[in-house]
Amino acid sequence: MMLTIKTFFLTLIFTGLLYAGENFSEMSTQELIAIMGYVKKSDESKFKQELKTRIPSMTSDEKAKYEKNVLKLK
């Protein structure tokens, strides 16, 4: 079970990285949170803006994961 969850999140990260140069608005909030810290410097501004628009609608679980990963953005 734990391996499946880890595999799922790794898949999300790598999928997100493949599309990171694309349109962040097409990604799910979970995908955005998963790729925090892995976005190209040239795309960081667009990424942060999209993430900022998602914060008000995040679930408590998403907010907890966001808070855990937010340090990767600095």
N, C-alpha and C positions, 0 to 999 in steps of 0.2 A: 504494500500500500504506500509506504513512504517513498519507495523508489519511483512509483508512478507519479506521485506529486512532484518530486524533484525533476523527473523527466518532463512533465508538463510545463513547469516553470522555465526550465532550460530551453524548451522548444519555443516558449513565448519570447524569451530574450533573443534567441537567434533569429526568429521570425521578425521581431521588431527591428533588429539590427539590419536585416536585409531591406526593410522598407523605411528605414530611418530617414533616408534622403527624400522620401516621398512626402505624402501629406499626413501629418500627425493627427489631423482631425478624423481620419479614417480608422485610426487605431482605437482599441478599447481602452478604458481607463486602466484596467489591469495590465495591459501591454505597456502603456506609458510608464506605469510605476515600475514594471519589471526592467525596463531599459534605462532607468535613471542612472546616470553615471557612465553610460556606454554610448551616448549620442555624440556624433562628430561635433567638433568645436564650431564648425561653420553652420550647423543646424541647431545649436544650443538655444539661440534666442527664440526661434519658432517653437522649439520643444517646450521651453519654459512658459511661453505665452499660452500654449494649448493646455499645458498642465494646470496653469493658474485658473483657466476657465472651468476646469473640471472639479476643482476643490469644493465648491459649494454643493455639488450633487453627489459627492463621494459617500459611500456607505461607511459605517464605523470601521469595518474591516479594511477597506481601502485606505481610509485616513490613517489607520495604524501602520499599514505598510508604507504609505507615503512618508509619514513622519520618520520611520526607520531608515528610509532611503534618501531623505532630503539632504543629508550631509554629503552625499555623493555629488550633489550639484554645485558645491562650493569649492 
